[in-house]
Amino acid sequence: MASSSTSTITKIQKGWTKPSPHGGNSTGGHSRLPSCWPRSERANCLFLVDSSPPKRPEWRWMVDTEGRPGLRTDFVLNDQVRDYPTRSVECTMDPRDLDELVRTGFLVRRGILNPQVATWLAGIVLKLARSEQKCPEAEYLPGQSIYIRALLDKDAAFHRLLRLEPALSIARSLLGPQVWVDLEARLNYQGQSGVAVPWHSHLPVIPDPLPPFFSYPHQIHCLIYLDEVTELEGPLCLIPGSHMEPELRIPLGDQNDQPGQVKLYFEPGDAVFIHANLWHRTIPSSPGAGFRRLLLLGYVPSWVKADVSRGALAERPLTADLMRTADAETRELLGEFTW
């Protein structure tokens, strides 16, 4: 996910410097990496210890069985036990779109779901919301919003999203071929003004300074909008490139405009892919706002495990039944992974 630069990044006492072509460090000593560096250069520092930036995978053009152009990446896993297997990922995307997602931290895809499917899923989300409002564990702000977790355990209708394309192949192209899928939903109620989510990112775990072997938290989150989002519902605001700026600190609860922010509006079925550490917020809603329902389809490397332990639990987790009869790929998407 780093840039294609071939410069060597050198570790120093409390940060990083870039080697000078004349010898020594271009910053002249033990100092932080200059903020004037391009973001793509600074991003390399998040992944490396005394090594050259990783080269981008070889994305090869391909044409699928229906004649649509796309990409293919052949990943060889360093898994000795399985005799170094090759996992191929085919993605119907232009490499420039993937580069844009890496560079800016977001990528908009219109119509990733058929509008009728989006409306159908919106109804299921509303049904779940009404059911969970009564639960003491629910993440519910009465009359404003509710957050619903573990959707794959709560309605089998969501199981078809396990292999949603091009979402899955985008995630595998950028995170590697082994990922698992988490699915959650957020609902803002209609007719309410002032409902908003302040500036935040999803993985606030990056220390300063970075430890030499720090595992940088990369995830791809696909936000799928099930309702129209206009000025009334409040657009989504993003800060492009902020996923590469761990030094960016915004106070808790802040809803002020930020330099360089962009606003996004959506139709039912539209989606935006974001790096999980991209800073984003929503503009407060207006009295005439309609429902604002969205799905958060999270793609996580298979070896990264976490139990959120929040929200209302499913009475009978559906994924347990699905696991018993599923093929190996589906079990991996549901979180099964062994070394």
N, C-alpha and C positions, 0 to 999 in steps of 0.2 A: 504493500500500500504506500510505499515511499515513492519519491519521484525518480526519474530516470537518471539523475545526476550520478556521476562516477567519482565525486570527491570522497575522500576518506574522512570520516568523523573520528576525532580523537577525544578520549575521555580525559577530563582533568579533575582537579580536586573537588570542586563544587559545581559541576556543570560540564559544559562541552565547549570546545573551540574547533574552528575549522583550520586545518593546516595551511600555512601560507606557501605559495609557490616558491618563495625565497628562503624557506626553512623556518622552523619555529612556528608558533601559533599566531594566526592573523590577528587575534585579539590582544596579543602581547602579554599574556599571563593567565593567572587563574581567575577567570571572570565568567559570568554567565554568557550563554550564547546570545549575540546581539539581536535585539528585537527587530532590527532593520533587515535581517535576513528574510528572504522569501519564505512563506509558510511551508512550501514544499521542502525546503532545505531543513527548516527547524523540525519538520515532522520526522526526518530521519533519526533525529536524536532520541525519539521516543522508542525506537525499536532496536537500537544498535549499541554494542560495546566494542570499541576498537575494531571495527570491521567496516567494509565498504557497504554502501546501501544495497539492499537486496534488489535484484533485477526483477522487473515486472514479468509475470508469467507470459509465455509465448501464446498469445491469443491468435489462433489460426481461423481464417475465414472458412465457413462451411455453408452448405445449402441443405436444408432439411428435406424430408420426403415430399413436402408440398411446395418446394421451390423457394422457400423463404431464406434470406441470408441470415447468418448468425456466426457464432464463435464456438470454438472447441478448445478446451485446455486438457491436456493429459497430465495428471498429477501422479507421480510415483511416490508412494508412501515409504518411509524408511522403517518399515515394519518387518523385521527379520523373521519373526515367527511365521508370518504369512507370505514369506518369500518375495518381499518388496513389490506388492501389487500395484497395478496402475488403475486409477479411478479417473474416468473421462467425464468432463462436464461440458455439455452443449448448451449454449445460451443464445437466444435470438435477440442479441443486443449489438449495437455498434460499439467498438472499443472506446470511441470518444465519449460515449455515455458513461461507461464504467470509469474512465479516467476522470470525468466530471464528478462522479460520486466520491471517488477517492480524494480529489482535490478540494471540493467545496463541502463535502460531508452530506450532500443531499441530491436527490434526483427525483423529479416528478414524472409519474407515468399516468396518463389519462386513460380511463376506461379499463382498468385492470380487472374489474368485475363488470359483468352485464348489469345495467341499472335495475332490471327486474330481480336479479339475484341479490343485489345490494339491498333492495327494499325488503325482500324475504328475510335476509339475515338481520336487518334492522328490527323487524318484528320479533324475532327470536331474542335479540338483545333486550328489547323492551320487556318481554315476558320474564326473562331472567331477572331484570332489574326490579320488577314489581315483586317477584318472589323473594329476593334477597334483602329488600328494604327492611323486612321484619327481623332479620338476623342481627344479633348483637355484634357479631364480628364484621358485619358489612362495612365497607369503606363508603359511607353514605352521608352526604350533606343534605338534609331534608329540603326538598323543593328545589335544590340546585343541581346536584350531580351525584353519580355513583360510579365506582370503579369495580369491575367484575373480573375476577381472575379465573384461571384454569378452565377456559371455555371448552377445551377438548374433552374434559371430564363431565361437562354439564349438558351438552347436546351434540348428538352425532352429526348434525348438519354441518358442524365446523370441521369434521374430519376431512372433507374434500379439500380444505385449504392446506393440508399438509404438503401437497404437491402443486400448489398454485404456481403457475408460470406467468411471466418470467421471474417471479420473486425468488423461487428456490434456486434457480440456476445463477441468478445474480449473486445471491449469498454464497453459494458454493464457489463461484469464480473468484470472489474477493476474500472469503474466510478460509477456503480450502474445502475439499469435497465432503468432509465429515462435519455435519452440523445437526443440531436438534432444534426443535421448534416449540416455542411457547406462544400462547394465544390468549390475549386479554381484551377487554373492551372498556370504553368510557362512554358514559351517557350524560349529556347536559339536558335538563328538562326544558320544554318549550315555554315561551312567555315570560322568562325570567331575565332580568337585567343585571349586569355586573358580574355574571358568572365568567370566571377566567382562571387560567393556570399561569402563575408567574414564571419568570425565567428559571429554567432548570436544565440539567442534563441527566441522563439515566444511569450513569456509572461513576459516581463521585468517589473514586477510590485511588486517585493518582497522588503519590507522595512527592514532596519537594524537599531535598533533591531526590532524583530517581535512583533507586538502588541499582547496582550493575546488572542483576539478573531479574529485574522487575518484569513481570508479565503484563504487558500493556493490554488494557481491556478493549478488545475489538468485538463489536456486535453490530449486526445490521438489523434495524427495526423498520418494518414496513407498516406505515399508518394508512389504513384503508378507510375512506370516508363513506358512510352509508347514507348520509343526508347531504343536501346542498349546504355549503358554507359560504355565506355572503357577509356583508358588513354587519348585518343584524346579528348573526350567530357569532361573529368575531373571527377574523382570519387567523391563520397560523403565522407566526413570525419566527424567522430563523436568522442566525448569524453565520453566514457562509465562512467556512474554514475554521470555525471555533473549536471543532473536534481536535484540531492540531495545536491548540493553545491552552495547555493545562494551567498556565499562569493566569488565565482570565478568571477573575473572581467577581461574581455579581451577588449582592446581598440577598439573603433569603426574603422572599416576598416581593422583590422588585418587579414592577411592571412598566418601568420607563422605557422609552425608545433607546436603542443602542446604535452606535455608528455602524453603517453598512447593513443593517437588518433588511430582510426582504419579507413581503407579505404574500401569502398564498391563499387562494380561494379554490373551492372544490365543487364538483358535481358528484352525485351518488355513483360509487364505483371507482372514483379516482383514488390514486395513492401517491404517497411520497415516501421514498426510502431515505432514511437518515442513519448516519453513524450514531451509535448510542451515546456518544459524548458530545454531540452537537448541541449547542445551547439553543433553546426554543421556548416559546410561550404562546398563549392565545390572547387576542384582544378581547376585552370584556364585551359580553353580549348586550343587546338592546332589548327593550320590552317586547318588541314584535318578533323576537327570535323563535325559530322553530326548533325541533329536536336537533341535537348535535350528537350523533352516534358514530363512533369509529372503532375499528379493530386495530389492535397493536399486535402484529405478527412478528415475533422476535426470533432471529436466527443467531444461534450461539454455537461456538466450537464444541464438538462433542465431548471433549475432555473437561470442559468447564461445567461445574454442577453448582446449583444453588437452590435452596428451598426458601421461597419468599416468606412462607408462614404468615401470610396476611390475607384478609378477605374471607368471605364465606366459603366453606368447603362443600364439595359435591357430596350428596348423600350416598351416591354409588358411583365412584369414579369409572367413567366409560372407557378410559384408556386401558384399564386393567383387562377388560374383556377383549379389546382390540389387540392388545399385545399377544394374547394367547393364540390368535389365529393369523397374525400379520406376518408378512415376509420380512426378510432381514433389513431391507431399506426402510420400511415403515417403522420397525422397532427402533432403528437408529434415529429416525426423525422424532420419535416419541421419547428419546433420551437414553436408550440402551447403548452402552459402550463398554468395551473391555480392552485392555491393553494387549 
